[in-house]
Amino acid sequence: MSIFVNKATRVICQGITGRHGAFHSARCMEYGTNFVGGVTPGKGGMIFDKDPADSEITGPDGNKLSIPVFNTVAEAMDEVGVDASMIFVPPPLAADAILEAADAGVKLICCITEGIPVMDMVRVRQVMTERYPRSRLIGPNCPGIITPGECKIGIM
């Protein structure tokens, strides 16, 4: 059995400025997950430091946390380095978000989104098998992945 995530795993959230992405990113950060950024096209340059209830995000040690928002996964990879991506985007955009992460070189992609069209995922599987064999996809429509006490990616 392998352990895919740990305290050192650098995580981003694609769709971090949406309601669900913001809420669950904040919960993961509070758990202690090493979030290094978020991605929302057109919102690059923002700072993510409050959850949807407008509460400050604090880590397990009580320190205030904030992370940058980027326009693309490739931009996040260049700026902060990324090991894993958590995806919270609408179903019609999920396939492209998965492939964007794989194209940028993200090794672990965790897609929480449910209701993705089946043919979109057939295409994603084919493209990932052919072009991105080093990227691992967990999901879609999954609760995420966790290494207890170290890293939580998802809705658990």
N, C-alpha and C positions, 0 to 999 in steps of 0.2 A: 504494500500500500504506500502511496506517495503523499507527501504533504505539499500542496501547491502554493500556499500562502503562509507568510509569517510576519513578524514585526517589521522586517526590512522591506517587504513588498510595497512598491510605490504604486498607488492606486489613483485613477481618475474616474469621474462619473460623466458619461455622455448623457446630456439632458439634465445637468445639475441645476439649472435655473427653473425647471418645471416643478410643480408642486410635489410630486412623488420623489423625483430625483433629489430635490433639496431636503425633503424630510428624511429620507433614508441615508443620504450622504451625511447629514448632521448626526444621525444615530450611530453610523459607522465610525465617524470621527470621535464621538464621545466614548465609543468602545475602546478606541486606541489604534484604529486602523490608520496607517500612514498615508493619508490622502495628500497628494501633491498638486492637484488641480482638478478643474472641471472643464467640460467642453460644451458650448452652445454656440452654433454659428450665428454671427452678428452681435454677440455679446462679449467678445474678447476684450480684455482690459478691465472687466469688472472684478471685484473682490467678493468672494463668497464667505460671509462671516455670520449670517443669521439664518435660522430655519424659517419655514413658512409662517410660524407663529410670531415671527420677528424677535425671537429670543436669541441671545448670543450663544455661540457654540463653544463649549468648553471640553477639553480633553479629560481623561481619567484623573489627571493630577489637578484639575481645576483651572488650568491656564486657558485663556481665551485663544481660540483657533481661527485662522482665516487662510484661504487658499485662492490662487488666481484662477480666472476663467479664461479659456482660450477659444479661438474660433474653430480650430481643427485639432484632430488628434496628433497629426504630424507636428504641428506647432507646439503642442504640449510635450511631445517626445523630445523635440529639439531643446526646449527650454528647461524642462525639469526631469526628463527621463521617466519612462512609464513601464511598469511590469504587468499591470492588470487594469482592465477597464470594466466598470459596472455600467450597464446600459439601461436607461429609463427614458425611452423615446416612444412616440406614438407608433402603433403597429405598422402603418405604411412606410415608416422611415427606418425601422429596425434593421432590415437586411442591409441597407446601405451603411448604417452605423457599425454593424458587425464587420463588414468588409473594409470600412475606413480604418477601424482599429487594427485589423490584420495587416492591411497595406502599410500602416505606420510602423509595424514591427512589434505590436503588443503581443506578448506571449500567452496571456490568459485573458479571455474575454468572457464575461459573465453577463448574459442577457436576461434581465428580469421580465421584460415586456411579454405580455400574453396577447393572444389573438393575432399573431403574425400570419399573413396568408401562407398556406402550405407551399405553394409554388415558389414563393420568395425564399423559403428555407431550403427547398430542393436546390435552387440556384446557389445559395450560400454554401451549402455542403459541397457541391461540385467545385465551386471556385476555391474554397478553402483547401480541399483535398489536392487540387491541381497546383495552386499557386502559393499557398501559405501553410505548408505541412507543419511548420514549427509553432503555429498558433493553435491553442486549445480553446474550444468553445464549450462553455457550460450553459445550458439552456437551449432555446428560450423557454419562457414560462416556468422559471424555477425560482426557489427562494434564495439561492446564492450558495456561498461556500464560507466555511468558517474554520479557523484553527483556534480552539478555545484559549482565551486569555491573550491572544496575539493579534489576530486579524479577522475581521468580519466584512464580507462583501455581500450585500443583499438586504433582504427584508426580515431576517431572523431576529 
